[in-house]
């Protein structure tokens, strides 16, 4: 998924918590963690994207 795909998911389910995984594996390296974080901030959903090392309890 690229950043626009993530934005589409957020728009379709704005209350959903989005968890990025396998971000920097060789075959997934289209978007870095830093790029995704910056994109989420710029598009107003950084609060729906936990940071590295955060624990998510649902």
C-alpha positions as a printed NumPy array, in Angstrom:
array([[  0.   ,   0.   ,   0.   ],
       [  1.153,   3.485,  -0.756],
       [  0.224,   6.656,   1.1  ],
       [ -2.875,   7.276,  -1.028],
       [ -4.081,   3.745,  -0.239],
       [ -3.671,   4.416,   3.481],
       [ -5.551,   7.695,   3.112],
       [ -8.374,   5.854,   1.32 ],
       [ -8.617,   3.377,   4.203],
       [ -8.697,   6.234,   6.712],
       [-11.422,   8.005,   4.743],
       [-13.489,   4.811,   4.489],
       [-13.132,   4.048,   8.21 ],
       [-12.132,   7.286,   9.972],
       [-12.427,   5.823,  13.472],
       [-10.195,   2.828,  12.68 ],
       [ -6.736,   2.539,  14.169],
       [ -4.218,   2.053,  11.349],
       [ -1.202,  -0.096,  12.088],
       [  1.731,  -0.027,   9.676],
       [  3.765,  -3.211,   9.663],
       [  6.643,  -4.594,   7.616],
       [  7.373,  -1.009,   6.634],
       [ 11.034,  -1.364,   5.819],
       [ 11.267,  -4.922,   4.539],
       [ 12.97 ,  -4.969,   1.154],
       [  9.872,  -5.974,  -0.802],
       [  7.649,  -3.406,   0.985],
       [  9.925,  -0.384,   0.916],
       [  7.722,   1.853,  -1.231],
       [  6.93 ,   4.003,   1.829],
       [  9.177,   4.473,   4.857],
       [  7.845,   4.776,   8.394],
       [  8.948,   8.417,   8.476],
       [  7.19 ,   9.135,   5.181],
       [  3.97 ,   7.506,   6.379],
       [  4.109,   9.416,   9.683],
       [  4.643,  12.739,   7.842],
       [  1.842,  11.933,   5.4  ],
       [ -0.526,  11.071,   8.261],
       [  0.311,  14.36 ,  10.01 ],
       [ -0.221,  16.355,   6.804],
       [ -3.568,  14.662,   6.199],
       [ -4.905,  14.895,   9.748],
       [ -4.892,  11.283,  10.87 ],
       [ -1.592,  10.914,  12.739],
       [ -3.588,  10.16 ,  15.897],
       [ -4.873,   7.005,  14.166],
       [ -1.358,   5.731,  13.412],
       [  0.553,   4.443,  16.457],
       [  4.269,   5.169,  16.496],
       [  7.134,   2.705,  16.621],
       [  7.263,   0.863,  19.911],
       [  3.823,   1.952,  21.081],
       [  1.623,  -0.652,  22.709],
       [ -1.925,  -0.829,  21.379],
       [ -4.608,  -2.137,  23.712],
       [ -8.102,  -2.566,  22.306]])
